[in-house]
Amino acid sequence: MTFTERLKKLLDAAGIDAKDQEVWLRNIYSIPFQNAEVFLYILERMERDDIAFFNRNLKDKIAAIHGKDELALAEILRAEVRFLENKPI
């Protein structure tokens, strides 16, 4: 399964509408591939409701991606990892 197929499958399962999915896809390719893989890895470990919540905060992530602000993007990814690590099973 390709990177795009994996991402679309997750977004579909989370109920992310087509317009928001286009935003994800358009912007995810503007960041270094290694960061994009980490981003997808995190998403694949989130529950559907968490991805929907993550989508609501997408504007901040897009700003980091568009600005090519790798420090901001890294901080966003670290925050998501902390969220997942602290989430009760």
Rosetta constraint file for C-alpha pairs under 8 A:
AtomPair CA 1 CA 5 HARMONIC 6.04 0.50
AtomPair CA 1 CA 6 HARMONIC 6.38 0.50
AtomPair CA 2 CA 6 HARMONIC 6.17 0.50
AtomPair CA 3 CA 7 HARMONIC 6.22 0.50
AtomPair CA 4 CA 8 HARMONIC 6.05 0.50
AtomPair CA 4 CA 25 HARMONIC 7.50 0.50
AtomPair CA 5 CA 9 HARMONIC 6.03 0.50
AtomPair CA 6 CA 10 HARMONIC 6.41 0.50
AtomPair CA 7 CA 11 HARMONIC 6.24 0.50
AtomPair CA 7 CA 40 HARMONIC 6.76 0.50
AtomPair CA 8 CA 12 HARMONIC 5.92 0.50
AtomPair CA 8 CA 21 HARMONIC 7.27 0.50
AtomPair CA 9 CA 13 HARMONIC 6.15 0.50
AtomPair CA 10 CA 14 HARMONIC 6.25 0.50
AtomPair CA 10 CA 43 HARMONIC 7.51 0.50
AtomPair CA 10 CA 44 HARMONIC 6.99 0.50
AtomPair CA 10 CA 48 HARMONIC 7.84 0.50
AtomPair CA 11 CA 15 HARMONIC 6.31 0.50
AtomPair CA 11 CA 16 HARMONIC 5.24 0.50
AtomPair CA 11 CA 21 HARMONIC 6.85 0.50
AtomPair CA 11 CA 51 HARMONIC 7.52 0.50
AtomPair CA 12 CA 16 HARMONIC 5.81 0.50
AtomPair CA 12 CA 17 HARMONIC 7.56 0.50
AtomPair CA 13 CA 48 HARMONIC 6.50 0.50
AtomPair CA 14 CA 48 HARMONIC 4.49 0.50
AtomPair CA 14 CA 49 HARMONIC 6.51 0.50
AtomPair CA 14 CA 51 HARMONIC 6.05 0.50
AtomPair CA 14 CA 52 HARMONIC 5.79 0.50
AtomPair CA 15 CA 48 HARMONIC 7.96 0.50
AtomPair CA 15 CA 52 HARMONIC 7.17 0.50
AtomPair CA 16 CA 20 HARMONIC 6.38 0.50
AtomPair CA 16 CA 21 HARMONIC 6.44 0.50
AtomPair CA 16 CA 52 HARMONIC 6.76 0.50
AtomPair CA 16 CA 55 HARMONIC 7.57 0.50
AtomPair CA 17 CA 21 HARMONIC 6.19 0.50
AtomPair CA 18 CA 22 HARMONIC 6.21 0.50
AtomPair CA 19 CA 23 HARMONIC 6.62 0.50
AtomPair CA 20 CA 24 HARMONIC 6.33 0.50
AtomPair CA 21 CA 25 HARMONIC 6.14 0.50
AtomPair CA 22 CA 26 HARMONIC 5.85 0.50
AtomPair CA 23 CA 27 HARMONIC 6.08 0.50
AtomPair CA 24 CA 28 HARMONIC 5.81 0.50
AtomPair CA 25 CA 29 HARMONIC 6.78 0.50
AtomPair CA 26 CA 30 HARMONIC 7.60 0.50
AtomPair CA 27 CA 31 HARMONIC 7.53 0.50
AtomPair CA 27 CA 62 HARMONIC 6.73 0.50
AtomPair CA 27 CA 65 HARMONIC 6.83 0.50
AtomPair CA 27 CA 66 HARMONIC 7.22 0.50
AtomPair CA 28 CA 36 HARMONIC 6.41 0.50
AtomPair CA 28 CA 65 HARMONIC 7.53 0.50
AtomPair CA 29 CA 33 HARMONIC 7.42 0.50
AtomPair CA 29 CA 36 HARMONIC 7.51 0.50
AtomPair CA 30 CA 65 HARMONIC 6.81 0.50
AtomPair CA 30 CA 66 HARMONIC 7.20 0.50
AtomPair CA 30 CA 68 HARMONIC 7.94 0.50
AtomPair CA 31 CA 35 HARMONIC 6.67 0.50
AtomPair CA 31 CA 36 HARMONIC 6.47 0.50
AtomPair CA 31 CA 65 HARMONIC 6.14 0.50
AtomPair CA 31 CA 68 HARMONIC 6.92 0.50
AtomPair CA 32 CA 36 HARMONIC 6.36 0.50
AtomPair CA 33 CA 37 HARMONIC 6.11 0.50
AtomPair CA 34 CA 38 HARMONIC 6.37 0.50
AtomPair CA 35 CA 39 HARMONIC 6.10 0.50
AtomPair CA 36 CA 40 HARMONIC 6.17 0.50
AtomPair CA 37 CA 41 HARMONIC 6.00 0.50
AtomPair CA 38 CA 42 HARMONIC 6.24 0.50
AtomPair CA 39 CA 43 HARMONIC 6.36 0.50
AtomPair CA 39 CA 77 HARMONIC 6.81 0.50
AtomPair CA 40 CA 44 HARMONIC 6.06 0.50
AtomPair CA 41 CA 45 HARMONIC 6.69 0.50
AtomPair CA 42 CA 46 HARMONIC 6.63 0.50
AtomPair CA 42 CA 80 HARMONIC 7.43 0.50
AtomPair CA 42 CA 81 HARMONIC 6.97 0.50
AtomPair CA 43 CA 51 HARMONIC 6.83 0.50
AtomPair CA 45 CA 84 HARMONIC 7.98 0.50
AtomPair CA 46 CA 50 HARMONIC 5.90 0.50
AtomPair CA 46 CA 51 HARMONIC 6.31 0.50
AtomPair CA 46 CA 84 HARMONIC 7.20 0.50
AtomPair CA 47 CA 51 HARMONIC 6.37 0.50
AtomPair CA 48 CA 52 HARMONIC 6.36 0.50
AtomPair CA 49 CA 53 HARMONIC 6.29 0.50
AtomPair CA 50 CA 54 HARMONIC 6.01 0.50
AtomPair CA 51 CA 55 HARMONIC 6.06 0.50
AtomPair CA 52 CA 56 HARMONIC 6.58 0.50
AtomPair CA 53 CA 57 HARMONIC 6.87 0.50
AtomPair CA 54 CA 58 HARMONIC 6.37 0.50
AtomPair CA 57 CA 61 HARMONIC 7.09 0.50
AtomPair CA 58 CA 62 HARMONIC 6.06 0.50
AtomPair CA 59 CA 63 HARMONIC 6.20 0.50
AtomPair CA 60 CA 64 HARMONIC 6.41 0.50
AtomPair CA 61 CA 65 HARMONIC 6.14 0.50
AtomPair CA 61 CA 73 HARMONIC 6.69 0.50
AtomPair CA 61 CA 76 HARMONIC 7.04 0.50
AtomPair CA 62 CA 66 HARMONIC 5.86 0.50
AtomPair CA 63 CA 67 HARMONIC 5.90 0.50
AtomPair CA 64 CA 68 HARMONIC 5.99 0.50
AtomPair CA 64 CA 69 HARMONIC 5.14 0.50
AtomPair CA 64 CA 70 HARMONIC 7.11 0.50
AtomPair CA 64 CA 72 HARMONIC 5.67 0.50
AtomPair CA 64 CA 73 HARMONIC 5.41 0.50
AtomPair CA 65 CA 69 HARMONIC 6.40 0.50
AtomPair CA 65 CA 70 HARMONIC 7.53 0.50
AtomPair CA 65 CA 73 HARMONIC 6.64 0.50
AtomPair CA 69 CA 73 HARMONIC 6.27 0.50
AtomPair CA 70 CA 74 HARMONIC 5.87 0.50
AtomPair CA 71 CA 75 HARMONIC 6.17 0.50
AtomPair CA 72 CA 76 HARMONIC 6.25 0.50
AtomPair CA 73 CA 77 HARMONIC 6.21 0.50
AtomPair CA 74 CA 78 HARMONIC 6.09 0.50
AtomPair CA 75 CA 79 HARMONIC 6.11 0.50
AtomPair CA 76 CA 80 HARMONIC 6.30 0.50
AtomPair CA 77 CA 81 HARMONIC 6.24 0.50
AtomPair CA 78 CA 82 HARMONIC 6.17 0.50
AtomPair CA 79 CA 83 HARMONIC 6.13 0.50
AtomPair CA 80 CA 84 HARMONIC 6.25 0.50
AtomPair CA 81 CA 85 HARMONIC 6.06 0.50
AtomPair CA 82 CA 86 HARMONIC 6.08 0.50
AtomPair CA 83 CA 87 HARMONIC 6.13 0.50
